[in-house]
Amino acid sequence: MAVETFLIPIGFVTLLGFLYALALTISQRLLQKTSSDEELISHIEDRLPQLQCAQCGFPGCRPYAEAILQGASTDLCPPGGERTALELADLMGRDPTVPLSTMSTTNAVKIIESECVGCNRCAQVCPVDAIVGAELFTHTVLKKYCTGCELCIPECPVDCIEIVPESATT
Amino acid sequence: MKRAVFHVAEFQVLNWKSEQPEILRDRIREAGIVGMGGAGYPTHEKIEKCLAYDPRTVLVNGVECEPGVSADETLIINYAEEILEGCAILERCLGTTGSHLAVGSRFVFNTFKELKKANTTLTVVEATPSSGEERALVQSVLGQHIDSDEFPANKGILVLNVATVFAIYEAVCKGYRPQDRIMTVNCIDVWVPLEEPIECIVGRSTQLTAGGCYTGRLADGQQLTQATLNAIESDRPPNPSPCIRCGWCTDVCPLKLPVEAIYASRENEDQWAQFAVDLHTCFECGACVEACPSQIQILDVIRQERSSLTHQNRAKEHARIANERFAERNRRLERLANQAAERRASREQSSRKW
């Protein structure tokens, strides 16, 4: 019996194994990178309170989620408070730290319409387009969409925006 | 229904259709069966009294007239066939054919109607506070007047409570001695073991009532449960005991919700998610609270968790909408910036052209 009888199948199967391994490695590299990053970002986002208040120093919750993935600290979210910070630290496998300040996530704001001068500045900063109104006309807040981020309050030149605790309005 | 006691056949099982009536009567005496309607009169003596008279009749009393007590009704609904068989055993004991069954409600009547045998007469008696009394019942069902110094048994009428009939059935056909009975414990009908301190059944409480709201009297926690006792009422102690996972709350739930599992996992958020639907199905009847031997206010826990769950869901939905609107705004700003850049570029191009 010739040696080739053994060598040819063994060689063939080995080659096949290498080819499959190569294919799997490549596909894993290609697919995993994008999908796991996306997944992780959406996991982080799920844990954020979605106020879009930008107090973390990033323009919104999704940018912050992306920044966390790049190495930003997990304790920058005041609305999320201790709970969110701990959850994020747990998710990312970092040391648990808690934010220095916290804020309520259930508030909304209200424009005192008799005092509104129609400058439109608040509508421009609202991250969720919850303020409607044209320039030089009275503006109002769509309570349904307001997240209570309070970004509009410092913008108002006549201080006609006030905070409404949600428990009092619903 | 879950029985309170594990029964062991103490006597030989009798085939009542072929046994002699004397043997059946001996069995009733040996098993120590007493009237479970309230008086506790030994049943075999009652039967012997009846035997002295002819013609003899069996009248089974399923009329419950105390408000808030439904032990007999529950027994009938759950064990109708057994009770009818018990009637037949009694007929054989007395050597008669035909028995009367008096029930207090149309609902119970319909339970029997399906199973009814030809020689059992079924009567619906209006449940007034006195209609379940022996003489009143004989008067309304058989139209026979019994003087107040006489007993129906002396006239050949054997009046027995349904619970007694059920006990007779079990003694004859299963060989059991009566060890438990259905009682209305704080408005819930459960099997309760006999000869147990009441405290062991409803937990320690400051005020206990043994019996329904008419016939009941204040009881001591150490008092034992009797075969004649059909209801226990207790006020709740301020401090509930820990959950012992007995599962009574799950048993009594009319919607068959896993109350016990819900309560046990109340602090575990991962497990709560699977009970979300159950929580919203609950219509807060309070049966679980009444059944709980540890006096835990399960309903309060359910209400609280349900509201927090609703709140969470609302917050989640709000967050989702906010996220979408934020993304939408970013797209719009980007589009506007792009348009502005394009305009600027085209302006520069055109200015260069000129």
Interface residues (C-beta under 8 A of the other chain):
Chain A: E45 P49 Q50 L51 Q52 G60 C61 R62 T105 T106 P127 V128 D129 A130 Y145 T147
Chain B: A315 H318 A319 R320 I321 A322 N323 R325 F326 A327 E328 R329 N330
